[in-house]
Amino acid sequence: MEFIAESVTTFYDKEQDRLSLIFCNKDKKQLLGFMTRQFLINLLKPLPHWLSQQYPNSGPRTTEQQWEINCLEHQFSQQKITVRYGKIHSSNHIESFLISTVNLSKRHTTHDNPNIKLEFYDAGKAKRIFLMLNPAQLHKLIGEILKQVKSWDIDNPWQNSNAVSFLSNSNGGIVH
């Protein structure tokens, strides 16, 4: 099943100790994906480096300089992008699944309007949700998620100078 999401709403479910993501398409149909703490930790580790590789700034930089730029981009996105807060309006029954894989890939767009395609999968790859975001929106989404799961005590990867390196596949995407 393929589902193209127009928006995503996130919240923390204390009872299940999981991050919940409600994906909504243009027809207002909703799907509910759950993410575990360990999955989110593993997703966050490579993200700062991956983002910096997708949209490099001009000129060579040292690792420290690139880390500082990444932090500034993340902080700027938290201030620039607005989100709506409020109650979640959902139908009585939302189909749900446990997110087991997230693929990120750069979409070929203009330099002024770059996009990142996120693909969310369940364990059997039967559910496939697509979400397109620009880098600032992705930063904001991660920032909002980190606020909601603050009880998990997860480090913000844009505030931790001891970044963990990772390997990406040959297509420039990361998979968890």
N, C-alpha and C positions, 0 to 999 in steps of 0.2 A: 504494500500500500504506500503510495507516494502522496505527500501532503506538503503543500507550499504555504508556509506560514507568513503572514503579514505582520504579526506582532507576537510578542512573548511576554507573559506575566510570570513573575517569580515569587515564591514565598517558601518559608521554612515550615515544615510540618513537624512539630515537636513530638507528637505521638509516634510517628514512624522514624524520627531522626533522619529525615531526608529533605533534600532540596526539591521542590516541586516547580516544574515549568509548564505553564499552560500555553500551548501554541494555538493561535487563532488564524484561520485563513480568511480570504476576502468574503466568503459566504457566511462568516461568523461560526463555522464549525470549529470545535475545540478538541484537542488531544492533550492528555496530561502525561508528562514524562517525569519520572523520578530519578534523582541523581544521588548517589551515596557520597559520603565524606571522602573516602579513599579515591573514588573516581574523580572528584573535583580536584583534589590535591594533585593527582597525576596529570590532569588536564592543564592546571595552572603552571606547573614547572617549566614547560618549554615555551609557553605563550609569549613572554616578552621578547625572547630571542627570535622566535618565528616571525612575529610582527615586524621587528626591526629589519629582518631580511627581506620581507615582502615589499616594503616601501622605504628603501634606503635613502638617506639624505645625501647631498652632494659631498664628495670628498672622503678620503679615508679617515677613520677615527680609531682611537684606541678603545679597548674594551671598556675602560672607565668612562670615557667620553660618551660612548654609545649608551651605556647604562644610564648616565645622567639625562641624555636626550629621551630615552624610553620613559624615565620617571616623569619628566616634564610633560611629555605627550599624554601620559596617563592622567596626571593631575589636571591638565588643561581640559581633557575630555570630560572629567567629572564635573567641571564648572560649565562647560559649553553646552552639553547635551541635556535637554530637559526630559523628565519622565513624569508620568501621571501616577499619583498615589491615590488609593481609595480601596473600596471593597471589591472583591472579586465577584463578578457576575458570571455565573456559569450555569449551564443546563444541569438538570438533575443527575443525569448520567453522562459522564465523560469517559470515553475509552482511555485506559491508562496503560503504561508500559514502563519498564525499567530501562533507562538509557545505559547501553553498554559500550557504545562507540560514538565518538564525535570526530568527524573529519572536517578539517579546515583547509580551504584552498583559495587562492587569489583568483579573482575573476578579471578577465581582460576588459578594462574600462579606460576611460580617459584619466590622465594624471590628476586632474582636479576632482574627480569623483571615483576614487578607487572603491572596490567592493570586495568583501570576503564572503564566501559561501560556507555556511555551516550545515553539515548534514548530521542528523541525529538518528541513530539506529537502536533497535532492540537487539537482544542476544541472537535471535534467529534471523535477523536482517529482514523480517517481514514488514516492519514499519520503517519508513524512511521519511524524515521531516527535513525540508529545506528552509533555511532562513538566510536572507541576504542582509548584511550590515556593512557600513563603512567602518574604517578602523576606529574612529571616535565613538561610534555607537557600540562597537564591541568592547572598548575600554569601559564605557559607561555601564554596559550590561554586567561585566565582571565586577565593577565597583559596587553595583547594587546587590549582586549575589553575595559578595563578601560582607556587606552590611547585614544581610539577612541571616547568614550562617556564622555570625561572630561568636556564638557559643561553641563552635567547632575549633576556635583558636587556630585558624589557618592564616599563615603569613601571606600578606599581599606581595606578589612577586615583583612589583614595581617599587617596593620599599625595602626589599631585602637585597643588600649588596652581594650576598653570597649566592648568586644565581647558579642554578644547576644546568649544566649543558645537556644536550640531547641530540639525537640523530633524527633527521627528517627523511622521508622517502624521496625518490628521484623526481617526483612531480611537484615538490615544494610544499606538500601538504603534511600535516601531522595527524596521526591517528592514535587514539587511546582505546 
